[in-house]
Amino acid sequence: MDLRAVALVAAHDESARIADTVAALHAFVDEVVVVDDGSSDGTSSAALVAGATVLRASRRRGKGRAIEESLERLPPADVWLLADADLGPTAFGLRLLVDAVREGNADIAIAAFPKLGGGGFGMVKRTAARLIRAACGFDPREPLSGQRALSAAALAAVRPLAPGFGIEVGMTIDAVRAGLRVIEIPIEGLSHRPTGRGARGFAHRARQGADILAAVAARAVRWPPTRRPR
């Protein structure tokens, strides 16, 4: 029997891209749920027309809380796929993540993007990777990738999810500490809108960095635990 897979897409003001993202995901999952995190544009309407189930927050909650609260309202699934709203047609490549979990090759499969232009200087990404290594020993290629497939058991093990943009770093640390099999899969052609190097891009990365530090601080315990002498 095929395992039921549900894609969960957090979106904020993504009316221009959400329909293409939903359509691409519908090709290989059983349901697409768009979590509209307080958008001021037509994101919810576009997602509904594209065939998604839409959960709309009345005010912006931030990525981590928006997804966590939506999970409390949704029925169970065997495989969950977390995907960004701005992937457009390239979201179809995430089928490789779902297949890896469905086939039992991983508890959590994370997408590794090809090299993309138009981003920042990589400081937040490098810092996140170092923090993950220090916290749990895992050496990630894509510490900030929001494209992740998880088994139901793996999702339960990493909840509650870290708030805001700390969700990915917190999830990776919790998963490795729980002994889950975490793999990264390169996906050719996967692409999203770059944040750029303007004022908005730097403001976004500042918020991201603050959320990541908060997520790591909340998990700042000795790992692996030191055994006490008998």
MARMI-335661 format. One line per field, with one value per residue: residue in one letter; x, y, z of N, C-alpha, C in turn; residue number from 0. Coordinates in steps of 0.2 Angstrom, whole numbers, m for minus. Layout:
REM MARMI-335661
residuo c(A:...) $
n_px c(X:...) $
n_py c(Y:...) $
n_pz c(Z:...) $
ca_px c(X:...) $
ca_py c(Y:...) $
ca_pz c(Z:...) $
c_px c(X:...) $
c_py c(Y:...) $
c_pz c(Z:...) $
num c(NUM:...) $
This chain:
REM MARMI-335661
residuo c(M:D:L:R:A:V:A:L:V:A:A:H:D:E:S:A:R:I:A:D:T:V:A:A:L:H:A:F:V:D:E:V:V:V:V:D:D:G:S:S:D:G:T:S:S:A:A:L:V:A:G:A:T:V:L:R:A:S:R:R:R:G:K:G:R:A:I:E:E:S:L:E:R:L:P:P:A:D:V:W:L:L:A:D:A:D:L:G:P:T:A:F:G:L:R:L:L:V:D:A:V:R:E:G:N:A:D:I:A:I:A:A:F:P:K:L:G:G:G:G:F:G:M:V:K:R:T:A:A:R:L:I:R:A:A:C:G:F:D:P:R:E:P:L:S:G:Q:R:A:L:S:A:A:A:L:A:A:V:R:P:L:A:P:G:F:G:I:E:V:G:M:T:I:D:A:V:R:A:G:L:R:V:I:E:I:P:I:E:G:L:S:H:R:P:T:G:R:G:A:R:G:F:A:H:R:A:R:Q:G:A:D:I:L:A:A:V:A:A:R:A:V:R:W:P:P:T:R:R:P:R) $
n_px c(4:3:11:3:6:9:10:17:15:22:17:19:13:15:8:11:18:13:3:10:19:10:4:15:19:7:8:15:11:m1:m9:m9:m6:m7:m1:m6:3:m3:m4:m5:m9:m15:m13:m19:m31:m26:m19:m30:m37:m28:m29:m26:m27:m31:m25:m27:m19:m24:m15:2:13:25:37:40:31:19:19:19:7:m2:0:m7:m20:m22:m26:m17:m3:8:20:27:30:39:39:45:36:40:45:40:38:49:47:43:54:56:51:60:64:53:51:63:60:48:53:60:73:78:75:73:74:83:83:96:101:106:120:116:113:113:110:115:130:133:135:126:122:134:137:126:128:140:135:126:135:142:132:127:135:133:137:131:127:117:111:101:90:73:66:61:58:49:46:32:35:47:44:36:46:54:46:40:41:55:53:49:62:71:67:72:86:84:76:85:95:88:84:95:101:91:94:90:89:97:98:105:100:105:97:94:91:82:75:73:66:79:85:93:104:100:93:81:84:95:89:80:90:95:84:83:95:94:84:89:100:92:85:96:101:90:92:104:112:123:130:136:128:137:143:140:152:151) $
n_py c(m6:11:24:38:55:71:88:102:119:134:151:168:182:177:177:177:166:154:146:139:132:124:116:109:101:94:84:73:71:67:77:95:107:123:135:150:163:176:184:198:199:190:177:166:164:161:149:141:140:133:121:118:114:126:135:148:161:174:184:188:174:169:158:145:144:145:133:124:126:123:110:105:106:97:81:65:60:49:53:68:83:97:112:127:141:148:141:137:129:121:114:101:93:89:77:67:68:64:51:45:44:37:25:20:24:35:44:58:68:80:93:98:113:117:127:144:160:178:178:181:184:172:171:169:156:149:151:145:131:129:130:119:108:110:108:95:87:84:87:98:101:109:119:127:124:123:113:98:81:71:56:51:47:53:67:68:67:78:89:101:113:124:142:154:158:149:136:126:124:120:109:100:98:93:81:74:72:64:52:49:45:56:63:72:77:81:91:94:108:114:128:145:161:173:181:192:207:219:231:225:212:210:214:203:192:196:194:181:176:179:172:159:159:159:147:138:142:138:124:122:111:100:89:74:68:69:55:52:48:32) $
n_pz c(0:m4:4:12:6:11:6:14:13:18:16:12:5:m9:m21:m35:m37:m31:m37:m47:m39:m31:m41:m47:m35:m33:m43:m37:m24:m11:m6:m6:6:9:19:23:29:35:23:12:0:m15:m11:m5:m12:m25:m22:m18:m30:m38:m32:m19:m2:10:24:33:42:53:56:54:58:57:50:57:68:61:53:63:70:60:59:70:66:56:49:51:42:32:26:26:17:17:10:1:m4:m16:m26:m38:m54:m52:m41:m43:m43:m30:m28:m27:m13:m6:m11:m6:8:7:3:13:14:21:36:37:23:14:3:m8:m15:m32:m37:m35:m42:m36:m23:m5:4:10:24:34:31:32:46:51:48:55:68:68:67:79:88:86:78:65:48:38:21:16:27:28:20:16:11:14:17:28:38:47:60:61:60:72:81:81:84:97:83:79:81:68:57:62:61:52:56:69:68:61:71:82:75:72:85:90:84:71:54:43:28:13:m3:m18:m30:m46:m55:m46:m39:m32:m28:m26:m12:m13:m12:m8:3:8:7:16:28:29:30:43:51:50:54:68:72:70:79:91:91:92:104:112:112:118:125:133:121:114:129:144:153:170:182:191) $
ca_px c(0:7:11:0:11:6:15:15:19:21:18:18:13:17:3:14:22:11:m1:14:22:5:3:21:18:1:10:17:9:m9:m13:m5:m9:m4:m2:m5:5:m5:m3:m9:m11:m20:m10:m24:m35:m22:m18:m36:m39:m23:m31:m23:m31:m28:m26:m25:m18:m26:m9:9:15:32:37:40:24:13:18:18:0:m6:0:m11:m26:m22:m26:m11:0:13:25:26:35:39:42:44:31:42:49:37:38:54:45:42:60:56:48:66:64:47:53:68:57:43:56:64:81:79:69:72:78:84:85:102:101:112:123:111:115:108:109:119:137:133:137:121:122:140:136:121:132:145:131:123:140:144:127:125:140:131:140:126:128:112:108:95:85:67:63:62:53:50:41:27:38:52:41:34:52:57:41:38:46:57:49:52:67:75:64:77:92:82:74:91:99:84:83:102:101:86:96:86:94:96:102:104:99:106:91:96:85:78:77:68:68:84:84:97:109:98:91:76:88:99:84:78:95:96:79:85:101:92:79:93:103:87:84:102:101:85:95:111:114:129:129:132:128:142:141:142:155:148) $
ca_py c(0:17:29:45:60:78:93:108:125:140:156:175:186:173:176:176:159:149:141:134:127:119:112:104:97:89:78:67:70:66:83:100:112:130:139:157:166:183:187:204:199:185:170:161:163:158:142:137:139:128:114:117:115:133:137:155:164:181:188:184:171:167:151:139:144:144:126:120:127:120:103:103:106:93:74:62:58:44:56:75:87:104:116:134:143:152:136:137:122:117:110:94:89:87:70:63:68:60:44:42:43:32:19:19:26:40:47:65:69:87:95:102:117:119:134:149:167:183:178:185:182:166:172:166:149:146:151:139:125:128:129:112:104:110:105:88:83:83:92:99:105:114:119:132:122:122:108:92:76:67:51:53:46:59:73:68:67:85:94:107:116:130:147:158:155:144:129:121:122:117:102:96:97:88:74:70:70:58:46:48:45:62:63:77:75:86:91:98:113:117:136:149:168:175:187:198:210:225:232:220:205:210:213:196:188:198:191:174:175:180:166:153:159:158:140:135:143:134:117:122:107:96:83:69:69:66:50:53:42:28) $
ca_pz c(0:m5:10:10:7:11:6:18:10:21:11:14:m1:m14:m26:m41:m38:m27:m41:m50:m34:m30:m47:m47:m30:m34:m47:m34:m17:m11:m4:m4:10:9:26:22:35:35:17:11:m7:m16:m11:m3:m18:m30:m20:m19:m38:m40:m30:m13:4:12:31:33:48:53:57:53:64:56:47:61:71:56:51:69:72:55:60:75:63:50:50:50:35:32:24:26:13:19:3:1:m9:m22:m30:m44:m57:m50:m35:m45:m41:m23:m28:m24:m6:m4:m13:m2:14:6:1:19:14:26:40:34:17:13:m4:m9:m21:m36:m36:m38:m41:m34:m15:m1:5:13:31:38:29:35:53:53:47:61:74:68:68:86:92:85:75:58:44:32:15:15:33:28:15:19:7:18:18:34:40:52:66:62:62:79:85:80:87:93:78:82:78:63:52:65:60:49:60:75:66:60:77:85:72:73:92:91:81:65:47:40:21:9:m9:m23:m35:m52:m58:m41:m39:m29:m29:m22:m7:m16:m8:m6:10:10:8:22:33:29:33:50:55:49:59:75:74:71:86:96:90:94:111:116:112:121:131:131:116:117:136:147:158:176:185:196) $
c_px c(4:6:8:5:7:11:12:19:17:22:16:19:17:12:5:17:18:7:4:17:17:4:9:20:13:3:13:16:1:m13:m8:m9:m4:m6:0:m4:4:m3:m7:m11:m15:m17:m15:m29:m32:m21:m24:m38:m34:m25:m28:m28:m27:m30:m23:m25:m20:m21:m3:11:23:32:36:33:19:13:16:10:m4:m6:m5:m18:m27:m22:m19:m9:6:20:23:32:34:43:40:39:33:46:46:37:43:53:44:49:60:53:54:66:59:49:58:65:52:47:60:71:83:73:68:77:77:86:92:101:107:114:118:114:110:107:114:126:138:135:132:121:128:140:131:124:136:141:128:129:142:139:126:130:139:134:136:129:123:108:102:89:79:63:65:56:54:44:37:31:44:49:39:40:55:52:42:43:48:54:53:57:72:73:69:83:90:80:80:95:95:84:90:102:96:88:93:91:92:101:100:104:100:100:93:90:81:80:71:70:73:82:87:101:107:96:86:80:92:95:82:83:96:91:81:90:99:88:84:97:98:86:90:102:96:88:102:112:120:127:135:133:134:140:144:146:151:151) $
c_py c(6:21:36:50:67:83:99:114:131:146:163:179:183:172:174:169:153:144:137:130:122:114:107:99:91:83:72:66:69:72:89:105:118:133:146:161:174:187:193:204:193:178:165:159:159:151:138:136:134:121:113:117:121:134:144:158:172:186:184:181:169:160:145:139:142:137:122:120:124:112:100:103:101:85:71:60:53:48:64:78:94:107:123:136:146:147:136:130:118:113:103:90:87:80:65:62:63:52:41:40:37:25:16:20:31:42:54:66:77:89:100:106:116:126:139:156:172:183:183:183:176:166:168:158:146:146:145:132:124:127:122:107:104:107:98:84:82:89:93:103:111:115:123:129:120:117:101:88:72:62:54:53:52:65:74:70:74:91:95:110:122:136:151:154:150:137:124:119:118:110:97:94:91:81:70:68:64:52:44:49:52:62:70:75:81:86:96:102:116:124:139:156:170:181:193:201:218:226:227:213:205:210:206:192:190:194:183:172:175:174:159:153:157:150:136:136:139:126:117:118:103:90:80:70:65:61:52:47:39:28) $
c_pz c(0:2:8:11:6:11:10:16:14:16:14:7:m7:m20:m33:m43:m35:m32:m44:m46:m33:m35:m48:m41:m31:m39:m43:m26:m17:m10:m4:0:11:16:24:28:35:29:16:3:m9:m16:m9:m9:m24:m28:m20:m26:m40:m37:m23:m7:7:20:31:40:48:53:56:59:64:54:52:65:67:54:57:71:66:56:65:72:58:52:49:43:37:31:23:22:15:12:4:m5:m15:m26:m37:m47:m55:m44:m36:m43:m34:m22:m25:m17:m4:m6:m8:5:13:6:7:19:18:30:38:28:15:6:m4:m15:m26:m35:m39:m37:m38:m26:m12:m1:8:20:35:37:33:43:55:53:53:67:74:70:76:90:92:81:67:54:38:27:14:22:34:24:19:15:10:18:24:35:46:59:67:64:69:84:86:82:94:89:81:78:73:59:55:64:57:53:66:74:65:66:81:82:73:81:94:88:74:59:43:33:18:2:m14:m28:m40:m54:m52:m40:m35:m30:m24:m18:m10:m10:m7:1:13:11:14:28:34:33:41:54:55:54:66:77:74:77:92:96:93:102:115:116:115:127:128:126:114:125:139:153:165:179:190:202) $
num c(0:1:2:3:4:5:6:7:8:9:10:11:12:13:14:15:16:17:18:19:20:21:22:23:24:25:26:27:28:29:30:31:32:33:34:35:36:37:38:39:40:41:42:43:44:45:46:47:48:49:50:51:52:53:54:55:56:57:58:59:60:61:62:63:64:65:66:67:68:69:70:71:72:73:74:75:76:77:78:79:80:81:82:83:84:85:86:87:88:89:90:91:92:93:94:95:96:97:98:99:100:101:102:103:104:105:106:107:108:109:110:111:112:113:114:115:116:117:118:119:120:121:122:123:124:125:126:127:128:129:130:131:132:133:134:135:136:137:138:139:140:141:142:143:144:145:146:147:148:149:150:151:152:153:154:155:156:157:158:159:160:161:162:163:164:165:166:167:168:169:170:171:172:173:174:175:176:177:178:179:180:181:182:183:184:185:186:187:188:189:190:191:192:193:194:195:196:197:198:199:200:201:202:203:204:205:206:207:208:209:210:211:212:213:214:215:216:217:218:219:220:221:222:223:224:225:226:227:228:229) $
